[in-house]
């Protein structure tokens, strides 16, 4: 973080079968490290699209690991 900048925040994306939730978290206070740094937030629709894709990848990974064991 450079002088004059605000502390970074993390955006936590969560989803269940019937709802999605976006939470903001103060990174400095949580001990979480920044994985991607954006100076402008993308539109809500892009967040939703990325969340859906991440959920699908997680499900595929979960089922693939379950079949291997």
N, CA, C and O atoms as CSV, one atom per row, in Angstrom:
chain,resi,resn,atom,element,x,y,z
A,1,UNK,N,N,0.854,-1.176,0.000
A,1,UNK,CA,C,0.000,0.000,0.000
A,1,UNK,C,C,0.898,1.236,0.000
A,1,UNK,O,O,1.870,1.322,0.750
A,2,UNK,N,N,0.552,2.168,-0.843
A,2,UNK,CA,C,1.330,3.396,-0.955
A,2,UNK,C,C,0.748,4.491,-0.060
A,2,UNK,O,O,-0.420,4.445,0.325
A,3,UNK,N,N,1.577,5.462,0.255
A,3,UNK,CA,C,1.129,6.573,1.085
A,3,UNK,C,C,-0.079,7.263,0.436
A,3,UNK,O,O,-0.092,7.520,-0.768
A,4,UNK,N,N,-1.083,7.555,1.255
A,4,UNK,CA,C,-2.281,8.221,0.779
A,4,UNK,C,C,-3.362,7.277,0.269
A,4,UNK,O,O,-4.471,7.720,-0.029
A,5,UNK,N,N,-3.060,5.985,0.162
A,5,UNK,CA,C,-4.058,5.016,-0.288
A,5,UNK,C,C,-4.836,4.464,0.905
A,5,UNK,O,O,-4.317,4.382,2.018
A,6,UNK,N,N,-6.048,4.101,0.661
A,6,UNK,CA,C,-6.862,3.446,1.683
A,6,UNK,C,C,-6.451,1.992,1.792
A,6,UNK,O,O,-5.934,1.424,0.829
A,7,UNK,N,N,-6.671,1.371,2.957
A,7,UNK,CA,C,-6.338,-0.042,3.089
A,7,UNK,C,C,-7.197,-0.876,2.133
A,7,UNK,O,O,-8.347,-0.525,1.865
A,8,UNK,N,N,-6.644,-1.975,1.619
A,8,UNK,CA,C,-7.411,-2.799,0.690
A,8,UNK,C,C,-8.567,-3.512,1.385
A,8,UNK,O,O,-8.541,-3.756,2.591
A,9,UNK,N,N,-9.574,-3.834,0.591
A,9,UNK,CA,C,-10.687,-4.638,1.077
A,9,UNK,C,C,-10.748,-5.907,0.246
A,9,UNK,O,O,-10.294,-5.926,-0.898
A,10,UNK,N,N,-11.296,-6.946,0.807
A,10,UNK,CA,C,-11.512,-8.199,0.086
A,10,UNK,C,C,-12.995,-8.316,-0.195
A,10,UNK,O,O,-13.832,-7.896,0.605
A,11,UNK,N,N,-13.301,-8.882,-1.322
A,11,UNK,CA,C,-14.695,-9.149,-1.667
A,11,UNK,C,C,-14.874,-10.656,-1.584
A,11,UNK,O,O,-14.233,-11.410,-2.317
A,12,UNK,N,N,-15.736,-11.081,-0.698
A,12,UNK,CA,C,-15.998,-12.491,-0.478
A,12,UNK,C,C,-17.295,-12.843,-1.192
A,12,UNK,O,O,-18.343,-12.263,-0.908
A,13,UNK,N,N,-17.224,-13.792,-2.116
A,13,UNK,CA,C,-18.400,-14.216,-2.868
A,13,UNK,C,C,-18.855,-15.559,-2.329
A,13,UNK,O,O,-18.071,-16.506,-2.269
A,14,UNK,N,N,-20.120,-15.645,-1.937
A,14,UNK,CA,C,-20.679,-16.871,-1.391
A,14,UNK,C,C,-21.963,-17.203,-2.139
A,14,UNK,O,O,-22.691,-16.311,-2.576
A,15,UNK,N,N,-22.227,-18.481,-2.278
A,15,UNK,CA,C,-23.458,-18.869,-2.959
A,15,UNK,C,C,-24.000,-20.142,-2.339
A,15,UNK,O,O,-23.249,-21.026,-1.927
A,16,UNK,N,N,-25.304,-20.212,-2.284
A,16,UNK,CA,C,-25.990,-21.428,-1.901
A,16,UNK,C,C,-26.958,-21.762,-3.023
A,16,UNK,O,O,-26.950,-21.107,-4.065
A,17,UNK,N,N,-27.774,-22.754,-2.826
A,17,UNK,CA,C,-28.688,-23.177,-3.881
A,17,UNK,C,C,-29.652,-22.067,-4.293
A,17,UNK,O,O,-29.991,-21.949,-5.471
A,18,UNK,N,N,-30.094,-21.257,-3.339
A,18,UNK,CA,C,-31.136,-20.279,-3.621
A,18,UNK,C,C,-30.711,-18.821,-3.534
A,18,UNK,O,O,-31.498,-17.935,-3.867
A,19,UNK,N,N,-29.490,-18.551,-3.095
A,19,UNK,CA,C,-29.102,-17.152,-2.969
A,19,UNK,C,C,-27.598,-16.964,-3.102
A,19,UNK,O,O,-26.815,-17.897,-2.925
A,20,UNK,N,N,-27.223,-15.740,-3.417
A,20,UNK,CA,C,-25.826,-15.366,-3.507
A,20,UNK,C,C,-25.604,-14.179,-2.590
A,20,UNK,O,O,-26.512,-13.385,-2.346
A,21,UNK,N,N,-24.388,-14.068,-2.086
A,21,UNK,CA,C,-24.085,-12.986,-1.163
A,21,UNK,C,C,-22.684,-12.461,-1.453
A,21,UNK,O,O,-21.761,-13.228,-1.726
A,22,UNK,N,N,-22.548,-11.168,-1.389
A,22,UNK,CA,C,-21.239,-10.531,-1.550
A,22,UNK,C,C,-20.952,-9.762,-0.267
A,22,UNK,O,O,-21.758,-8.933,0.156
A,23,UNK,N,N,-19.815,-10.034,0.349
A,23,UNK,CA,C,-19.418,-9.374,1.588
A,23,UNK,C,C,-18.087,-8.659,1.380
A,23,UNK,O,O,-17.250,-9.108,0.597
A,24,UNK,N,N,-17.901,-7.571,2.068
A,24,UNK,CA,C,-16.628,-6.851,2.054
A,24,UNK,C,C,-15.901,-7.127,3.369
A,24,UNK,O,O,-16.522,-7.203,4.429
A,25,UNK,N,N,-14.596,-7.274,3.287
A,25,UNK,CA,C,-13.791,-7.597,4.456
A,25,UNK,C,C,-12.542,-6.726,4.439
A,25,UNK,O,O,-11.907,-6.580,3.395
A,26,UNK,N,N,-12.184,-6.151,5.568
A,26,UNK,CA,C,-10.964,-5.361,5.656
A,26,UNK,C,C,-9.775,-6.315,5.704
A,26,UNK,O,O,-9.607,-7.067,6.664
A,27,UNK,N,N,-8.960,-6.276,4.668
A,27,UNK,CA,C,-7.863,-7.225,4.515
A,27,UNK,C,C,-6.838,-7.099,5.636
A,27,UNK,O,O,-6.404,-8.111,6.187
A,28,UNK,N,N,-6.445,-5.884,5.978
A,28,UNK,CA,C,-5.413,-5.698,7.008
A,28,UNK,C,C,-5.809,-6.299,8.344
A,28,UNK,O,O,-4.956,-6.813,9.067
A,29,UNK,N,N,-7.073,-6.244,8.677
A,29,UNK,CA,C,-7.534,-6.736,9.974
A,29,UNK,C,C,-7.798,-8.241,9.967
A,29,UNK,O,O,-7.909,-8.846,11.033
A,30,UNK,N,N,-7.899,-8.853,8.793
A,30,UNK,CA,C,-8.261,-10.260,8.718
A,30,UNK,C,C,-7.075,-11.189,8.500
A,30,UNK,O,O,-7.185,-12.394,8.723
A,31,UNK,N,N,-5.941,-10.641,8.066
A,31,UNK,CA,C,-4.782,-11.476,7.785
A,31,UNK,C,C,-4.830,-12.113,6.400
A,31,UNK,O,O,-3.960,-12.919,6.069
A,32,UNK,N,N,-5.809,-11.776,5.595
A,32,UNK,CA,C,-5.922,-12.294,4.233
A,32,UNK,C,C,-4.997,-11.494,3.328
A,32,UNK,O,O,-4.869,-10.279,3.483
A,33,UNK,N,N,-4.361,-12.162,2.397
A,33,UNK,CA,C,-3.480,-11.501,1.441
A,33,UNK,C,C,-4.221,-11.244,0.138
A,33,UNK,O,O,-5.128,-11.995,-0.223
A,34,UNK,N,N,-3.843,-10.194,-0.563
A,34,UNK,CA,C,-4.498,-9.809,-1.809
A,34,UNK,C,C,-4.054,-10.735,-2.924
A,34,UNK,O,O,-2.858,-10.890,-3.172
A,35,UNK,N,N,-5.041,-11.366,-3.616
A,35,UNK,CA,C,-4.747,-12.239,-4.741
A,35,UNK,C,C,-4.829,-11.503,-6.058
A,35,UNK,O,O,-4.106,-11.822,-7.002
A,36,UNK,N,N,-5.697,-10.529,-6.123
A,36,UNK,CA,C,-5.838,-9.708,-7.327
A,36,UNK,C,C,-6.180,-8.302,-6.870
A,36,UNK,O,O,-7.037,-8.115,-6.007
A,37,UNK,N,N,-5.518,-7.328,-7.440
A,37,UNK,CA,C,-5.688,-5.943,-7.020
A,37,UNK,C,C,-6.382,-5.165,-8.124
A,37,UNK,O,O,-5.861,-5.086,-9.237
A,38,UNK,N,N,-7.537,-4.593,-7.844
A,38,UNK,CA,C,-8.286,-3.787,-8.805
A,38,UNK,C,C,-8.476,-2.391,-8.231
A,38,UNK,O,O,-8.765,-2.230,-7.045
A,39,UNK,N,N,-8.313,-1.393,-9.073
A,39,UNK,CA,C,-8.549,-0.026,-8.609
A,39,UNK,C,C,-9.989,0.408,-8.856
A,39,UNK,O,O,-10.467,1.349,-8.224
A,40,UNK,N,N,-10.679,-0.262,-9.760
A,40,UNK,CA,C,-12.099,-0.019,-10.012
A,40,UNK,C,C,-12.835,-1.345,-9.926
A,40,UNK,O,O,-12.328,-2.369,-10.385
A,41,UNK,N,N,-14.009,-1.333,-9.349
A,41,UNK,CA,C,-14.785,-2.559,-9.259
A,41,UNK,C,C,-15.536,-2.820,-10.559
A,41,UNK,O,O,-16.114,-1.903,-11.142
A,42,UNK,N,N,-15.529,-4.074,-11.014
A,42,UNK,CA,C,-16.300,-4.410,-12.208
A,42,UNK,C,C,-17.801,-4.409,-11.895
A,42,UNK,O,O,-18.183,-4.373,-10.726
A,43,UNK,N,N,-18.645,-4.447,-12.916
A,43,UNK,CA,C,-20.086,-4.456,-12.697
A,43,UNK,C,C,-20.548,-5.706,-11.943
A,43,UNK,O,O,-19.894,-6.749,-11.984
A,44,UNK,N,N,-21.664,-5.582,-11.269
A,44,UNK,CA,C,-22.245,-6.686,-10.489
A,44,UNK,C,C,-22.440,-7.924,-11.363
A,44,UNK,O,O,-22.224,-9.045,-10.901
A,45,UNK,N,N,-22.838,-7.738,-12.600
A,45,UNK,CA,C,-23.086,-8.863,-13.495
A,45,UNK,C,C,-21.819,-9.689,-13.723
A,45,UNK,O,O,-21.881,-10.914,-13.823
A,46,UNK,N,N,-20.672,-9.014,-13.803
A,46,UNK,CA,C,-19.411,-9.729,-13.979
A,46,UNK,C,C,-19.090,-10.544,-12.726
A,46,UNK,O,O,-18.629,-11.680,-12.833
A,47,UNK,N,N,-19.326,-9.984,-11.551
A,47,UNK,CA,C,-19.136,-10.741,-10.306
A,47,UNK,C,C,-20.022,-11.982,-10.303
A,47,UNK,O,O,-19.568,-13.070,-9.949
A,48,UNK,N,N,-21.271,-11.826,-10.691
A,48,UNK,CA,C,-22.187,-12.967,-10.712
A,48,UNK,C,C,-21.702,-14.042,-11.670
A,48,UNK,O,O,-21.727,-15.228,-11.343
A,49,UNK,N,N,-21.262,-13.632,-12.849
A,49,UNK,CA,C,-20.761,-14.592,-13.835
A,49,UNK,C,C,-19.550,-15.342,-13.299
A,49,UNK,O,O,-19.471,-16.565,-13.412
A,50,UNK,N,N,-18.601,-14.606,-12.711
A,50,UNK,CA,C,-17.400,-15.241,-12.163
A,50,UNK,C,C,-17.746,-16.174,-11.001
A,50,UNK,O,O,-17.139,-17.236,-10.856
A,51,UNK,N,N,-18.708,-15.784,-10.183
A,51,UNK,CA,C,-19.127,-16.626,-9.069
A,51,UNK,C,C,-19.718,-17.933,-9.591
A,51,UNK,O,O,-19.376,-19.009,-9.101
A,52,UNK,N,N,-20.588,-17.843,-10.569
A,52,UNK,CA,C,-21.197,-19.051,-11.129
A,52,UNK,C,C,-20.140,-19.980,-11.727
A,52,UNK,O,O,-20.207,-21.195,-11.540
A,53,UNK,N,N,-19.171,-19.419,-12.440
A,53,UNK,CA,C,-18.102,-20.232,-13.029
A,53,UNK,C,C,-17.254,-20.890,-11.941
A,53,UNK,O,O,-16.887,-22.059,-12.058
A,54,UNK,N,N,-16.945,-20.136,-10.884
A,54,UNK,CA,C,-16.144,-20.688,-9.785
A,54,UNK,C,C,-16.887,-21.818,-9.085
A,54,UNK,O,O,-16.277,-22.815,-8.700
A,55,UNK,N,N,-18.185,-21.672,-8.918
A,55,UNK,CA,C,-18.987,-22.723,-8.287
A,55,UNK,C,C,-18.976,-23.976,-9.138
A,55,UNK,O,O,-18.822,-25.080,-8.618
A,56,UNK,N,N,-19.139,-23.815,-10.440
A,56,UNK,CA,C,-19.127,-24.962,-11.339
A,56,UNK,C,C,-17.775,-25.674,-11.309
A,56,UNK,O,O,-17.721,-26.904,-11.277
A,57,UNK,N,N,-16.678,-24.901,-11.318
A,57,UNK,CA,C,-15.344,-25.516,-11.244
A,57,UNK,C,C,-15.163,-26.254,-9.922
A,57,UNK,O,O,-14.597,-27.347,-9.892
A,58,UNK,N,N,-15.639,-25.664,-8.832
A,58,UNK,CA,C,-15.509,-26.306,-7.518
A,58,UNK,C,C,-16.306,-27.605,-7.475
A,58,UNK,O,O,-15.829,-28.607,-6.944
A,59,UNK,N,N,-17.517,-27.595,-8.030
A,59,UNK,CA,C,-18.329,-28.817,-8.067
A,59,UNK,C,C,-17.649,-29.904,-8.896
A,59,UNK,O,O,-17.594,-31.065,-8.491
A,60,UNK,N,N,-17.130,-29.509,-10.069
A,60,UNK,CA,C,-16.449,-30.484,-10.921
A,60,UNK,C,C,-15.231,-31.063,-10.210
A,60,UNK,O,O,-14.987,-32.268,-10.270
A,61,UNK,N,N,-14.475,-30.215,-9.545
A,61,UNK,CA,C,-13.294,-30.669,-8.816
A,61,UNK,C,C,-13.691,-31.599,-7.672
A,61,UNK,O,O,-13.049,-32.626,-7.451
A,62,UNK,N,N,-14.738,-31.241,-6.953
A,62,UNK,CA,C,-15.216,-32.054,-5.836
A,62,UNK,C,C,-15.612,-33.445,-6.317
A,62,UNK,O,O,-15.205,-34.450,-5.733
A,63,UNK,N,N,-16.404,-33.499,-7.380
A,63,UNK,CA,C,-16.877,-34.797,-7.884
A,63,UNK,C,C,-15.733,-35.600,-8.488
A,63,UNK,O,O,-15.708,-36.824,-8.355
A,64,UNK,N,N,-14.796,-34.946,-9.142
A,64,UNK,CA,C,-13.650,-35.656,-9.711
A,64,UNK,C,C,-12.797,-36.270,-8.602
A,64,UNK,O,O,-12.342,-37.407,-8.730
A,65,UNK,N,N,-12.579,-35.534,-7.525
A,65,UNK,CA,C,-11.797,-36.067,-6.401
A,65,UNK,C,C,-12.547,-37.198,-5.721
A,65,UNK,O,O,-11.940,-38.181,-5.295
A,66,UNK,N,N,-13.853,-37.066,-5.616
A,66,UNK,CA,C,-14.659,-38.112,-4.991
A,66,UNK,C,C,-14.620,-39.411,-5.767
A,66,UNK,O,O,-14.655,-40.490,-5.176
A,67,UNK,N,N,-14.547,-39.321,-7.077
A,67,UNK,CA,C,-14.498,-40.512,-7.909
A,67,UNK,C,C,-13.133,-41.170,-7.880
A,67,UNK,O,O,-13.025,-42.381,-8.073
A,68,UNK,N,N,-12.082,-40.384,-7.641
A,68,UNK,CA,C,-10.719,-40.918,-7.606
A,68,UNK,C,C,-10.445,-41.685,-6.323
A,68,UNK,O,O,-9.599,-42.580,-6.316
A,69,UNK,N,N,-11.123,-41.366,-5.258
A,69,UNK,CA,C,-10.826,-41.989,-3.951
A,69,UNK,C,C,-11.472,-43.337,-3.822
A,69,UNK,O,O,-11.326,-43.996,-2.792
